[in-house]
Amino acid sequence: MINHNYFYLFISFLLGSAIASFLYAWAMRICQTGETILDPSKCRFCEKKLSPLELIPILSWLIQRGRCYCQKHRLSSGYFISEIVLGSAFVTIGYNYPMQDALFLSFFASALLFFFLTDAMHQVLYLPMMVINGIVGFFYLSYYQHQSIVISLGGIFLGFAVLYSINFIYLKIKQRQGFGSGDKFLLASIGAWLGPMKVIKLLFLASWLGVIYALFLMYKGRANLLTKLPLGLFLSLATPIIYLT
């Protein structure tokens, strides 16, 4: 039964924004040596450790007016935007799906945000998270949704194979990689949720989003034909559209 209880949706928003705050901090630290997600949060400019009141999702950013504790540097708006986006996603999922489905799909939305952030910040895709995402997607589609195991496995295989094949051919012709090494694993892990037919649609849409973004950058003089773009970013953006259609 779909839950339209407003208290439940409010808690969903708070949970989504809190998870987004954690994921953004994790994404920032994932390529930094000597720092893990378990280390206390601190101001990146004045090195002051943040108090619990300075770690409240959305509100802390608004209260501090987007500035660090020393008030001399602007904080990244990425925290604020990520918290709003994932919180809103949790509310949308909670409003339109039964609670059991909402738990799985909220995990999927969180994973997509994490892939988006790491690829946007560092052009890195975290393999352990992609493996976990694929396993959860396989379980959800094959067992909870009672779809044929072949559908989920087909999405995994096709997602990996299509990018691996394109990259292999491109490497033979151009003597350089056409895609990042993690993109094929990301598409495979998303394929576990979508199945093979939607994987093709996803790759098509993500490619066009990348082309449009590249044209915009070229128009602004910030890119050329050899500029590398993070495909994982566009796969993460396109997945909700393909999933919902």
Secondary structure, 3 states (H helix, E strand, C coil): CECCCHHHHHHHHHHHHHHHHHHHHHHHHCCCCCCCCCCCCECCCCCCECCHHHHCCCHHHHHCCCECCCCCCECCHHHHHHHHHHHHHHHHHHHHCEHHHHHHHHHHHHHHHHHHHHHHHHCCCCHHHHHHHHHHHHHHHHHHCCCCHHHHHHHHHHHHHHHHHHHHHHHHHHCCCCCCCCHHHHHHHHHHHHCHHHHHHHHHHHHHHHHHHHHHHHHCCCCCCCCCCCHHHHHHHHHHHHHHC
